[in-house]
Amino acid sequence: MSKLLCILVDTNVWIDNYAPVRKESERSRQLIDMARNNGASLVYPVHVLKDVFYNLSATNKRRCMNERGELSEADYLAIRELSWACIENMADLAFAVGADQSDVWLARKYRSFSNDLEDNFVMAAAERANADFIVTRDEKLLRKSSVKAFTPEDALAFLELNTAS
């Protein structure tokens, strides 16, 4: 790959990466591994940390309840620590893209073609980071993004194509 890429990874792909019970998990992990192995910079909007943490915690609590019928204090503590470990790993693998009033302004301007505020903040973060593309499973964001957007599968194909040349 001649130019190092900057790839913004959306919430759902990070959750897939850390939740092996999700059917999309393997491809999301492959994408993150391939991007890092090829020197790409991975970034994420800082606001997604809370969503990843919450979703991983909720998924693991639900899984534990389904398996045992209850959650012990030790289960709560273990799930919280696992969620924190995933957030720590995200910080090791990728860079957080901050936000300020200019991102709020841009997210509001994007409303004319996307009424989803979270997606608008993702696009604003991609613009701020000068990301080459966004990787997401969000169908609306894939269709309406102001920055090129790929599914993890399409991003993998793109990276494979560009590393072969």
Secondary structure, DSSP 8 states (H G I E B T S, - for coil): --S--EEEE-HHHHHHHH-TTSTTHHHHHHHHHHHHHTT-EEEEETTHHHHHHHHHHHHHHHHHHHHHSS--HHHHHHHHHHHHHHHHHHHHHSEEE---HHHHHHHHHGGGT---HHHHHHHHHHHHHT-SEEE---HHHHHH-SS-EE-HHHHHHHHHHHHH-
